Amino acid sequence: MPQNGYQQGFCANPRAIAYQKRLYPWAIAKLMPNMQRAIVGRFRSRSDADGHLLCLRQLMPQATLVVVFDLQPDLEVPIAAPTAIR
């Protein structure tokens, strides 16, 4: 069975990473002090994120967790602009 490279954190092409991040727009964020957040997990659908959120709330009742639609992931990979040919 093929493995999902995004979930394993391995992909050599930065453009492929950016595309794969767009495939997982729903995220569970842990809210922290000073308006900071930490992404706990990414999901393709809202229902997947909601299901995982229910489990996480049972495992970590003291944490403040929310489901967010993350259009701009935190770990953006900068793509170099093409250079002009001389």
N, C-alpha and C positions, 0 to 999 in steps of 0.2 A: 504494500500500500504506500502511495507517495506521501512523503512528509511535507508539512507546511513550513516553508523556510522562514516566514515571518514569525511564527510562534516560537521557533527555535532560535531566532535572532541571528541567522546566518544567511547572507546573500552578498555576492561580490559586487553587483551592479547597483550604484546609488539610485539610478532611475527606477530600477525594479523595487527598491526599498520604498521609494516615494509612492509608487503605484500600489504596492501591497498595503501601505498605511491607509490609503484611501479606501481599501476594501474593508477596513475595520473602523468605521466612524464612531461607533458607540463604545463608550468607555465607562468604567467604574472608577470614580475618583474618591480618594480619601482626603477630606478637608482637614487642613492643619492650621495652626495659628498664623497670624500675619498674612492672611489672604493667600496662602500657599496651598497647593494641592499635589497629590501624588497619584499617578495613574496606577491602579491595581491590576486592571485587565482590559483588553480590547475585544470587541465582538462585532460580528457582521450585522446582527439584528438587535432591535430593542428588546424583543422577548428573551433572547439569550442573555442579554445583560441583566434584565430584571430577574431572571431565574437564578443567576449567579449572585446577584445582590441579596436575594432572600437567604441563600446559604451563608454568605459572608456575614450577614447581620446576626445569624445564629452563632457563628464561630467567634465573631468579634463584636459583642453587643455594645462595648464602650466606644467604638470607632464611629465617626460620622462619615457615612458613605452615601454617594449620590450617583445616579446614572446621568451622563452627559453626552451630548452629541458634539464630538471634538473635531471641528473642521481643520484646525491647525495643530497637529500633534507636537508635543514638546521636543521630541528628538528629530527635528528636521535635519536632513542631510543636505548640505549645500551642494548644488550642482554647478560646476565651473562653467562660465560662459565660453562659447567657442571663440578661439583666437583667430585673428585675421591672417590669411596666407599672404606672405610677402613675395 
